[in-house]
């Protein structure tokens, strides 16, 4: 369903399950003969309106880029350029989509949303990983950061475009928050379908289903473990977005940055006061070198399109505001004051907010230099929500010193930043161990950036223990 566009066209506890029927591990078992590529026509994705299976010699991006079974633009700018790409993962890929009426995703020439990808390696470890995408990207966005690695470990892997994509995602639906609410439904839908097709492929159900994702994808992990813990055994949230009706949420911090940054950047008499305002909004001291990039790329667009999703009436008939407007401009998002917006706006956010009531083990990792979703307004707050809900025994949160929201920025600042991808992998294996042994990971803490570490080391090591 789609809201009609208008104005300017503008291009996000149940107890720990320890007893498993089978446990994924390092040893991988080949698919039975009855489920080989010769029988692609026997695989059926429940609920899919279209599915297109393919037998591939390589399921990682080492092969799918050349074979046309991924879209590099989906994952551009998310990972460091030197992140190794694993190889040697043959298997089946199924591309398709579920019924939907919105058409923002143009992949495969389908012009159809609710697209998904499911990858089924020949040598399977018995597990399934399900991911929603970061930002408003399409279904291949996690291929480099997450998909390649989990496939090389033997997991089946599934990802969804969340049901709407692009900077105009907010047009999908009839009322505020419909588009984001659909993200949650689509991950649930894909998880159920992927569990079924995995059982078809291998002749037995997955022994373990894990949810993971970056940014908006991390929000989806939290929401799934709060609302559908029966579908999962655990999850890893990589700098997930926090939505709370009474705040904090992105709409409570971004307007301050938009108002104050131009004055700060200009220098002069007001710069020091503007700097203090940005810090007070949660943006960490020491992150100033990242502010120009985020002002140019992220802050303005993110504020406008998400504000349009939850509060389209703020700027009247104009769609998603006026880009880079100065405070005082009518309907300018730099002047947006979430706390004083009508109750209906807060009710819209409440429809999709997080509560902390997780039902399965969850680990969060977030960088201390995240200047799109400041850690003090996201991961730290979510940790308090989980503890307040009495689910602290199911949760660990690790702050990564020097991590920022986009790992690709590590290439520009290798002496100041630290990529989160190896920390995500350490958290993922910690969840595996948690489920397998019942031994919980070390308490949440700040993971210090190793002094003098070379970039190659930072790309591969991020121990959770001190």
C-alpha positions in Angstrom: 0.0 0.0 0.0 1.2 3.5 -0.7 0.5 7.0 0.5 0.0 9.4 -2.3 3.1 11.6 -2.8 2.7 15.3 -2.9 4.9 18.4 -3.1 8.7 18.0 -3.6 9.8 14.6 -4.9 12.5 13.2 -2.5 14.8 10.4 -3.5 15.0 2.9 8.3 12.2 -13.0 29.2 11.5 -16.1 27.8 14.4 -18.2 29.0 17.6 -18.9 27.3 17.2 -21.9 25.0 20.1 -24.3 25.7 18.7 -27.6 24.6 18.7 -27.9 20.8 17.9 -30.9 18.7 21.2 -30.3 16.8 23.9 -27.8 17.2 25.6 -26.0 14.3 29.4 -26.1 14.5 32.5 -26.0 12.4 31.8 -29.4 10.8 29.5 -29.0 7.8 27.5 -31.7 6.2 26.7 -31.9 2.5 23.0 -31.6 1.5 21.4 -35.0 0.9 21.2 -36.1 -2.7 17.5 -35.5 -2.8 18.1 -31.8 -2.2 20.9 -31.1 -4.7 20.8 -28.5 -7.5 19.3 -31.1 -9.8 16.0 -30.6 -7.9 15.7 -26.9 -7.8 12.1 -27.2 -8.9 11.2 -29.0 -5.6 12.1 -26.0 -3.5 9.1 -23.7 -2.6 9.3 -20.5 -0.6 6.0 -20.4 1.3 4.0 -17.3 0.4 6.3 -16.1 -2.4 4.6 -14.5 -5.4 7.7 -15.1 -7.5 10.8 -17.1 -6.9 13.8 -17.7 -9.2 16.3 -20.4 -8.0 19.8 -20.8 -9.4 22.5 -23.3 -8.8 25.8 -21.3 -8.2 29.4 -22.4 -7.9 29.9 -19.5 -5.5 27.4 -17.9 -3.1 29.7 -15.2 -1.7 30.3 -11.9 -3.5 33.5 -13.4 -4.9 31.1 -15.1 -7.4 27.8 -13.4 -7.2 29.1 -10.1 -8.5 30.1 -11.8 -11.7 27.1 -14.0 -12.0 24.7 -11.1 -11.4 23.3 -12.6 -8.2 24.0 -9.5 -6.0 23.9 -5.8 -6.6 27.1 -4.0 -5.4 25.3 -0.7 -5.2 23.2 -2.2 -2.3 26.3 -2.6 -0.1 28.5 0.2 -1.4 30.0 2.3 1.4 29.3 -0.1 4.3 32.5 -2.0 4.6 36.3 -1.3 4.5 37.8 -1.8 1.0 40.3 -4.4 2.2 37.7 -6.6 4.0 38.6 -10.1 2.8 36.0 -12.0 0.8 35.7 -15.7 1.5 35.4 -18.2 -1.3 34.5 -21.8 -1.8 30.7 -21.8 -1.0 28.7 -23.5 -3.8 25.0 -23.9 -3.4 21.5 -22.6 -4.3 20.3 -19.0 -4.4 16.6 -18.2 -4.5 15.6 -14.6 -5.4 12.0 -13.6 -5.3 9.3 -11.5 -3.7 6.2 -11.7 -1.6 2.9 -10.1 -2.7 3.1 -6.3 -2.2 1.6 -3.2 -3.9 4.6 -0.8 -3.6 7.3 -0.7 -6.3 10.4 1.1 -5.0 12.7 -1.9 -5.6 13.7 -2.1 -9.2 16.1 -5.1 -9.0 15.7 -7.9 -11.6 13.4 -5.6 -13.6 10.6 -6.6 -11.3 9.8 -3.1 -9.9 8.3 -4.8 -6.9 8.9 -4.5 -3.2 9.1 -7.3 -0.6 12.0 -8.8 -2.5 14.2 -11.4 -0.7 17.2 -13.5 -1.3 17.8 -17.0 0.3 21.1 -18.7 0.0 21.5 -22.4 0.8 25.2 -23.7 0.8 25.9 -27.2 -0.2 27.8 -27.8 3.0 25.5 -26.8 5.8 26.2 -26.4 9.5 22.6 -26.8 10.5 21.9 -23.1 11.1 20.0 -20.2 9.5 20.8 -16.4 9.6 18.1 -13.9 8.8 18.8 -10.2 8.2 17.0 -7.0 7.5 18.8 -4.3 5.6 20.4 -1.1 6.9 19.1 2.3 5.9 16.6 2.0 3.1 18.7 -0.3 1.0 17.6 -3.4 -0.9 18.1 -7.1 -0.1 21.8 -7.5 -1.0 22.9 -4.7 1.4 24.4 -7.2 3.9 26.2 -9.4 1.4 29.7 -8.1 2.1 29.4 -7.3 5.8 27.4 -10.3 7.0 26.3 -12.7 4.2 29.7 -13.7 2.9 31.0 -14.5 6.4 28.1 -16.5 7.7 27.8 -18.5 4.4 31.5 -19.4 4.6 30.8 -20.7 8.1 28.1 -23.0 6.7 24.9 -21.1 7.5 21.9 -20.8 5.3 21.2 -17.1 4.8 18.2 -15.0 4.0 17.6 -11.2 3.7 14.7 -8.9 2.8 14.4 -5.4 1.4 11.9 -4.8 4.3 9.0 -4.1 1.9 10.1 -0.6 0.8 13.3 1.1 -0.2 15.0 4.4 -1.1 14.5 7.9 0.2 10.8 7.8 -0.7 10.1 4.8 1.5 7.7 6.9 3.6 5.2 6.9 0.7 4.5 3.2 1.4 1.4 2.9 3.6 -1.7 4.9 4.4 -0.8 6.3 7.8 2.3 7.4 9.7 4.6 4.6 10.7 3.1 2.1 8.2 6.3 1.8 6.2 8.4 1.0 9.2 5.8 -1.3 10.7 6.0 -3.2 7.4 9.7 -3.7 7.9 9.0 -5.8 11.0 6.3 -7.9 9.3 8.6 -8.6 6.3 11.4 -9.9 8.5 8.9 -12.1 10.4 7.5 -13.3 7.0 10.9 -14.1 5.6 12.1 -15.9 8.7 9.1 -18.3 8.6 9.5 -18.9 4.9 13.3 -19.3 5.1 12.9 -21.9 7.9 10.6 -23.8 5.7 12.7 -23.8 2.6 15.8 -24.7 4.6 14.0 -27.8 5.9 13.1 -28.6 2.3 16.6 -28.3 1.1 18.3 -30.3 3.8 15.7 -32.7 4.9 15.5 -31.4 8.5 14.7 -28.1 10.3 17.4 -25.6 11.1 18.8 -26.4 14.6 19.4 -22.7 15.2 18.0 -19.5 13.7 19.9 -16.2 14.4 18.8 -12.7 13.5 21.3 -10.0 12.8 21.6 -6.6 11.0 23.1 -3.2 10.8 21.5 0.1 11.8 17.8 -0.2 10.8 18.6 -3.9 10.5 19.8 -3.9 14.1 16.5 -2.3 15.1 14.8 -5.2 13.4 16.8 -7.7 15.4 15.7 -6.1 18.6 12.0 -5.9 17.5 12.0 -9.6 16.4 13.5 -10.8 19.7 10.9 -8.7 21.6 7.9 -9.7 19.6 8.6 -13.1 18.0 11.2 -14.8 20.2 9.7 -18.2 19.2 11.2 -17.9 15.7 14.8 -17.3 16.9 17.4 -18.6 19.2 19.4 -15.4 19.5 20.6 -12.3 17.7 23.3 -9.7 17.2 22.4 -6.1 16.8 25.0 -4.0 15.0 24.3 -0.3 16.1 20.6 -0.6 15.9 18.3 2.4 15.6 16.3 3.1 18.8 12.7 4.3 18.5 10.9 5.4 21.6 7.7 7.4 21.6 8.9 9.5 24.6 12.4 9.7 23.2 15.2 9.3 22.5 14.9 8.6 18.8 16.7 10.1 15.8 14.2 12.9 15.6 15.2 14.1 19.1 18.9 14.5 18.2 19.3 15.3 14.5 17.6 18.7 14.5 20.1 20.0 17.0 23.0 19.0 14.8 21.3 20.6 11.7 20.7 23.9 13.6 24.1 24.2 15.3 26.6 22.7 12.8 26.7 25.5 10.2 27.5 28.0 13.0 30.1 25.7 14.5 31.7 25.1 11.0 31.8 28.8 10.3 33.8 29.6 13.4 33.6 32.9 15.0 31.8 34.1 18.1 29.0 31.5 18.1 31.1 28.5 17.3 31.9 27.4 20.8 28.2 27.6 21.9 27.1 25.7 18.9 29.7 23.0 19.6 28.4 22.7 23.2 24.8 22.2 21.8 25.9 19.4 19.5 27.7 17.6 22.3 24.6 18.1 24.6 22.5 16.4 22.0 24.6 13.2 22.4 27.2 13.6 19.7 30.5 12.5 21.3 33.5 14.8 22.0 36.3 13.6 19.7 34.0 12.9 16.8 34.2 16.4 15.3 36.3 15.2 12.4 33.3 13.2 11.3 30.8 15.9 11.4 31.4 17.5 8.0 30.7 14.1 6.2 27.6 13.4 8.2 26.2 16.9 7.7 26.8 16.5 4.0 25.5 12.9 3.6 23.4 11.7 6.5 22.0 14.2 9.0 19.7 16.3 6.7 18.3 13.5 4.6 17.8 11.1 7.6 15.9 13.8 9.6 13.7 14.7 6.7 12.6 11.3 5.4 12.0 9.8 8.8 10.2 12.8 10.1 8.0 12.5 7.0 7.3 8.9 7.9 6.1 9.7 11.4 5.1 13.4 11.1 4.1 14.3 7.5 2.0 17.2 8.7 5.0 19.2 10.0 5.7 20.7 6.6 2.2 20.7 5.2 2.0 19.5 1.6 5.7 19.6 1.1 7.1 16.1 1.0 10.1 15.4 3.3 10.9 19.0 3.9 13.4 21.5 2.4 16.9 20.3 2.0 19.6 22.1 4.1 17.2 24.9 5.1 18.3 27.6 7.6 16.5 27.8 10.9 13.5 30.1 10.6 12.6 28.8 7.1 8.9 27.7 7.2 8.6 24.0 7.8 12.4 23.6 8.2 13.5 20.4 9.9 16.4 22.3 11.6 13.6 23.8 13.8 11.9 20.5 14.4 11.0 19.9 18.1 9.8 16.3 18.5 8.9 16.8 22.2 6.3 19.4 21.4 4.7 17.8 18.3 1.1 16.6 18.6 0.2 13.4 20.4 -0.5 11.7 17.1 3.1 11.9 16.2 4.2 10.2 19.4 1.5 7.5 18.9 2.9 6.8 15.4 6.4 6.2 16.9 4.8 4.1 19.6 3.4 1.7 17.0 7.0 0.6 16.2 8.9 1.4 19.4 11.2 -0.9 21.3 10.5 -2.0 24.9 13.6 -4.0 25.9 11.5 -7.1 26.5 13.7 -9.5 24.6 12.9 -13.2 24.7 16.2 -14.6 23.5 19.9 -13.9 23.9 21.0 -10.6 22.2 24.3 -8.9 21.9 24.6 -5.2 20.8 27.8 -3.7 19.4 28.0 0.1 18.6 30.9 2.5 18.1 31.7 5.3 20.5 32.1 7.6 17.5 28.8 6.9 15.9 27.6 10.3 14.9 24.4 9.3 13.1 23.0 7.3 16.1 25.0 8.5 19.1 25.7 5.5 21.4 24.6 7.4 24.5 21.1 7.9 22.9 20.8 4.4 21.4 22.7 1.3 22.7 23.2 2.7 26.2 19.5 3.6 26.5 18.4 0.2 25.1 20.6 -1.6 27.6 18.7 0.3 30.4 15.4 -0.7 28.8 16.4 -4.4 28.8 17.6 -4.3 32.4 14.4 -2.4 33.4 12.3 -5.1 31.7 14.1 -7.8 33.8 15.8 -9.3 30.8 19.4 -8.3 31.6 20.5 -12.0 31.8 19.8 -12.3 28.1 21.7 -9.2 27.0 25.2 -7.9 26.5 26.2 -4.5 25.0 29.7 -3.6 23.9 30.8 -0.1 23.1 33.6 -0.2 20.5 36.1 2.6 20.9 36.7 4.4 17.6 33.8 2.7 15.8 31.5 4.9 13.7 28.3 4.3 11.8 29.8 3.5 8.4 32.7 1.1 8.4 33.9 2.4 5.0 35.0 5.6 6.8 37.8 3.5 8.3 39.5 3.8 4.9 39.7 7.5 5.2 40.6 7.6 8.9 42.5 4.4 9.7 44.5 6.1 12.5 41.4 7.3 14.3 38.6 4.8 13.6 38.1 1.1 14.1 35.8 -1.0 11.9 32.9 -2.7 13.6 32.8 -5.8 11.3 35.3 -7.9 13.3 33.4 -6.9 16.5 30.2 -8.0 15.0 31.8 -11.4 14.2 33.2 -11.7 17.7 29.7 -11.0 19.0 28.2 -13.5 16.7 30.5 -16.3 17.8 29.9 -15.3 21.4 26.1 -15.9 20.8 26.9 -19.2 19.3 28.9 -20.2 22.3 26.3 -18.8 24.7 23.7 -21.1 23.1 25.9 -24.1 22.8 27.4 -24.1 26.3 25.1 -21.9 28.4 28.1 -19.8 29.4 27.2 -16.2 29.0 29.6 -13.7 27.4 31.7 -11.3 29.5 29.8 -8.3 30.9 29.2 -5.4 28.6 32.1 -2.9 28.4 34.0 -0.6 26.2 36.3 -2.4 23.8 39.4 -0.3 23.7 41.0 0.5 20.4 44.4 -1.2 20.5 47.1 1.5 20.6 49.3 1.4 17.5 47.3 -1.3 15.8 47.8 -1.6 12.1 44.7 -1.6 9.8 45.0 -5.3 9.0 44.8 -6.2 12.6 41.8 -3.9 13.2 40.1 -5.6 10.3 40.4 -9.0 11.8 40.5 -8.8 15.6 38.0 -7.5 18.2 38.1 -9.7 21.3 35.2 -9.2 23.7 37.3 -10.2 26.7 39.9 -7.7 28.1 
